[in-house]
Amino acid sequence: MKKLALLTLSALVASTLMAADGAALYKKCAGCHGAKGEKKALGKSAPIAGWDKAKLVEALKGYKAGTRNVYGMGMLMKGQVASLSDADIEALAEYISKLK
């Protein structure tokens, strides 16, 4: 019984540690979008602060798939989001959606 409890606890700790951290992921974005999503990235895009999570997820997945090219930023953004998992995208979108 103790082994089962220890195994369960270990799995919970591991899943928590592996959970995507939107704030940490956003650090890569802040250089162009600003600390609070308030900037027009490279002077072109609309500020992303205030976007709802669903819109952000759709945009990030579109850039990752190479099907989105707003303000001519498609290729640049594709490279930025290429390594993000679906969980990363969800966490990042959740974080950005709360920026004000």
C-alpha positions, 0 to 999 in steps of 0.5 A, spaced: 500 500 500 505 504 501 508 503 494 502 505 491 501 511 495 508 513 493 508 512 486 501 516 486 505 521 489 511 521 485 506 521 479 502 527 481 509 531 483 512 529 476 506 532 472 506 538 476 513 539 475 512 538 467 506 542 467 507 548 462 508 555 465 505 560 461 509 566 465 516 562 463 514 561 456 512 568 455 519 571 456 521 569 449 515 573 447 516 579 451 522 582 447 517 583 441 510 584 444 512 587 451 512 585 458 504 586 458 503 584 451 502 592 450 507 593 444 506 592 437 511 587 435 516 589 430 511 595 430 507 591 425 502 587 429 496 589 434 498 589 441 496 582 444 494 584 451 486 583 452 485 577 447 481 572 449 484 565 450 481 562 444 483 567 440 490 566 442 490 559 441 487 559 434 493 564 432 498 560 435 496 554 432 495 557 426 502 560 426 505 553 428 501 550 422 504 555 417 497 557 415 497 564 419 500 570 416 498 576 419 502 583 418 507 578 414 509 575 420 507 568 419 514 565 418 517 569 424 512 567 428 512 560 425 519 559 428 517 562 435 512 557 436 515 551 432 517 548 439 511 549 443 506 543 445 499 543 445 499 544 452 504 550 452 500 553 447 494 553 452 498 555 458 501 561 454 494 563 451 492 563 458 497 567 461 497 572 455 489 572 456 490 575 463 495 581 461 492 588 462 
